[in-house]
Amino acid sequence: YAIFALMRDDTPAPNAAVEAYLADWSDGDFAAMEERVVDAPATFVDDYQAVVDDLGVTEADYELTTADVGGSTGVARYSATVQLEGLGEWSWDGSLSIAEEDGEWLVEWAPSNIHPELADGQRLALTREVPERAPIRDAAGNPLSVGRAARIIGLEPRAILDLNQVKAAFQQQ
C-alpha cells in the first residue's frame, strides 16, 4: 500500500500582493494601499495624495520588476512612471520591503516607498530655478548690451510742490 497526500499552500504569493499594492497606487486608491501595509502611519493616505497634488501627477504607472524573498521577508523592486502636468514624464526605480504576517504578504512602511530618496519628514515638491540670463553678443562675441545698476524712484503726487523741479531732477538722472 502507498499513500500520497497532496498539500496545497494557500499563502498568497508575495508577487501577487505587491502587484495588487502597485495596481492600487497606479489607480490612486491610497486607502486600499494602506490596507496592504504593516504599521502604516496615520498620514499614509494624505502623504500619497500630497505627491499627486504637489507634483501635478495626471497619470501614474507602477510595475513590479523583481521580488526576492527569503523566508518571511523580502524586497520587491518596482519601476515608476508618472506624468506631471505641464512637465511630461518622470521615471524612477524603487523598492519595497515586504513581510509575511499571519499568512499574508504586506509592504513594510517607509517614506522611501514613495520615492527612494525620500526620508522621514520630507515631501516631494516642484521647484523652478531660473538661471542668470546669458549675455547677448554680436557676431564677434562682444556684448550688445551691458547690465548696469538701476535706481527705483518713487513719487507721492500729493507731496509735489514744484512739478518743474521734479521734471528737471528726472532729466538729470
C-alpha positions, 0 to 999 in steps of 0.5 A: 500500500502507498499513500500520497497526500497532496498539500496545497499552500494557500499563502498568497504569493508575495508577487501577487500582493505587491502587484495588487499594492502597485495596481492600487497606487497606479489607480490612486486608491491610497486607502486600499494601499494602506490596507496592504501595509504593516504599521502604516502611519496615520498620514499614509493616505494624505502623504500619497495624495500630497505627491499627486497634488504637489507634483501635478501627477495626471497619470501614474504607472507602477510595475513590479520588476523583481521580488526576492524573498527569503523566508518571511521577508523580502524586497520587491523592486518596482519601476515608476512612471508618472506624468506631471502636468505641464512637465511630461514624464518622470521615471524612477526605480524603487523598492519595497520591503515586504513581510509575511504576517499571519499568512499574508504578504504586506509592504513594510512602511517607509517614506522611501516607498514613495520615492527612494530618496525620500526620508522621514519628514520630507515631501516631494515638491516642484521647484523652478530655478531660473538661471542668470540670463546669458549675455547677448553678443554680436557676431564677434562675441562682444556684448550688445548690451551691458547690465548696469545698476538701476535706481527705483524712484518713487513719487507721492503726487500729493507731496509735489510742490514744484512739478518743474523741479521734479521734471528737471531732477528726472532729466538729470538722472 
